[in-house]
Amino acid sequence: MNTQLAFAFGMLAMVAITMLVVIVVGMVKVIRLGNKLENLEQTIGREVEMIHRHASDVERNFYSELNDTRRNFDKHTDDVHKRIDDEVRNINDEIHNTRRHVDSRFDKFENKIMTKVEPDMAAIDLVIEKTTKKQLLKD
């Protein structure tokens, strides 16, 4: 019976040692996987942080370029408005000068007509006066 008991204890010892080895190997694998997981989490964290930083840089550059574009657009719009105002002012000046010129020419024309008409009117007045005198003398 001792041999059987020794054999049973030997088998139990072998099973225990095998289980202990399997447990130790399993624990080592779990610890290694845990370390790999931590390294992977850190790497992912750094990558996410870099992505956020890059996205922030891109966003900042986008808004900077957008503001530059707006400033350029506003500047060009102001330049166009200024040019339009200058052109309107020039056109109004030309209209005013043209009116002055036409008024001047019309006044000269009117003066020429009046200087020619006035002597004719004097002659007509003289004829009317003579006719009136003749009528008075007849009556």
C-alpha positions as CSV (number, residue, x, y, z in Angstrom):
1,M,0.0,0.0,0.0
2,N,2.9,2.3,0.6
3,T,3.9,1.9,-3.0
4,Q,0.4,2.7,-4.2
5,L,0.3,5.7,-1.9
6,A,3.8,6.8,-3.0
7,F,2.7,6.4,-6.6
8,A,-0.5,8.4,-6.0
9,F,1.5,11.1,-4.2
10,G,4.0,11.1,-7.0
11,M,1.3,11.5,-9.6
12,L,-0.3,14.3,-7.6
13,A,3.1,16.0,-7.3
14,M,3.5,15.7,-11.1
15,V,0.1,17.1,-11.7
16,A,0.7,19.9,-9.2
17,I,4.0,20.7,-10.7
18,T,2.5,20.7,-14.2
19,M,-0.4,22.9,-13.0
20,L,2.1,25.2,-11.3
21,V,4.2,25.4,-14.5
22,V,1.0,26.1,-16.6
23,I,0.0,28.8,-14.1
24,V,3.4,30.4,-14.1
25,V,3.6,30.3,-17.9
26,G,0.0,31.7,-18.0
27,M,0.9,34.5,-15.6
28,V,4.0,35.4,-17.5
29,K,2.0,35.6,-20.7
30,V,-0.7,37.7,-19.0
31,I,2.0,40.0,-17.6
32,R,3.6,40.3,-21.0
33,L,0.3,41.0,-22.7
34,G,-0.5,43.6,-20.0
35,N,2.8,45.3,-20.7
36,K,2.2,45.2,-24.4
37,L,-1.3,46.6,-23.8
38,E,0.1,49.4,-21.7
39,N,2.7,50.2,-24.4
40,L,0.0,50.1,-27.0
41,E,-2.2,52.4,-25.0
42,Q,0.7,54.9,-24.5
43,T,1.5,54.7,-28.2
44,I,-2.2,55.3,-29.1
45,G,-2.3,58.1,-26.6
46,R,0.7,59.8,-28.2
47,E,-0.7,59.3,-31.7
48,V,-4.1,60.7,-30.7
49,E,-2.3,63.7,-29.1
50,M,-0.3,64.3,-32.2
51,I,-3.4,64.0,-34.3
52,H,-5.2,66.6,-32.1
53,R,-2.2,68.9,-32.3
54,H,-2.0,68.5,-36.1
55,A,-5.8,69.1,-36.4
56,S,-5.4,72.2,-34.2
57,D,-2.5,73.5,-36.4
58,V,-4.6,72.8,-39.6
59,E,-7.6,74.6,-38.1
60,R,-5.4,77.5,-37.0
61,N,-3.9,77.8,-40.5
62,F,-7.3,77.5,-42.1
63,Y,-8.7,80.3,-40.1
64,S,-5.6,82.4,-40.6
65,E,-5.9,82.0,-44.4
66,L,-9.6,82.6,-44.2
67,N,-9.0,85.9,-42.3
68,D,-6.3,86.9,-44.8
69,T,-8.7,86.1,-47.7
70,R,-11.4,88.2,-46.0
71,R,-9.0,91.1,-45.5
72,N,-7.9,90.9,-49.1
73,F,-11.5,90.7,-50.3
74,D,-12.4,93.7,-48.1
75,K,-9.4,95.7,-49.4
76,H,-10.3,94.9,-53.0
77,T,-13.9,95.7,-52.4
78,D,-12.9,99.1,-50.8
79,D,-10.7,99.7,-53.8
80,V,-13.5,99.0,-56.2
81,H,-15.9,101.2,-54.2
82,K,-13.3,104.0,-54.3
83,R,-12.8,103.6,-58.0
84,I,-16.6,103.7,-58.6
85,D,-16.9,106.8,-56.4
86,D,-14.1,108.4,-58.3
87,E,-15.7,107.5,-61.6
88,V,-19.1,108.8,-60.5
89,R,-17.5,112.0,-59.3
90,N,-15.7,112.4,-62.7
91,I,-18.9,111.7,-64.6
92,N,-20.8,114.3,-62.5
93,D,-18.0,116.8,-63.1
94,E,-18.2,116.1,-66.9
95,I,-21.9,116.5,-66.8
96,H,-21.5,119.8,-64.9
97,N,-18.9,121.0,-67.3
98,T,-21.0,120.0,-70.3
99,R,-24.0,121.9,-69.0
100,R,-21.9,125.0,-68.3
101,H,-20.5,124.7,-71.9
102,V,-23.9,124.3,-73.4
103,D,-25.3,127.1,-71.3
104,S,-22.5,129.3,-72.4
105,R,-23.0,128.5,-76.1
106,F,-26.7,128.9,-75.8
107,D,-26.2,132.4,-74.1
108,K,-23.9,133.4,-77.0
109,F,-26.4,132.2,-79.5
110,E,-29.2,134.1,-77.7
111,N,-27.1,137.2,-77.6
112,K,-26.5,137.0,-81.4
113,I,-30.2,136.6,-82.0
114,M,-31.0,139.5,-79.7
115,T,-28.5,141.8,-81.3
116,K,-29.9,141.0,-84.8
117,V,-33.6,141.2,-83.6
118,E,-33.2,144.5,-81.7
119,P,-32.3,146.6,-84.8
120,D,-35.2,144.8,-86.7
121,M,-37.5,145.6,-83.8
122,A,-36.4,149.3,-84.0
123,A,-37.2,149.3,-87.7
124,I,-40.6,147.7,-87.0
125,D,-41.2,150.2,-84.2
126,L,-40.3,153.0,-86.7
127,V,-42.7,151.6,-89.3
128,I,-45.5,151.2,-86.8
129,E,-44.9,154.8,-85.6
130,K,-45.0,156.1,-89.2
131,T,-48.1,154.1,-89.9
132,T,-49.8,155.3,-86.8
133,K,-48.9,158.9,-87.7
134,K,-50.3,158.4,-91.3
135,Q,-53.5,157.0,-89.8
136,L,-53.8,159.9,-87.5
137,L,-53.3,162.4,-90.3
138,K,-55.9,160.7,-92.4
139,D,-58.4,160.8,-89.7
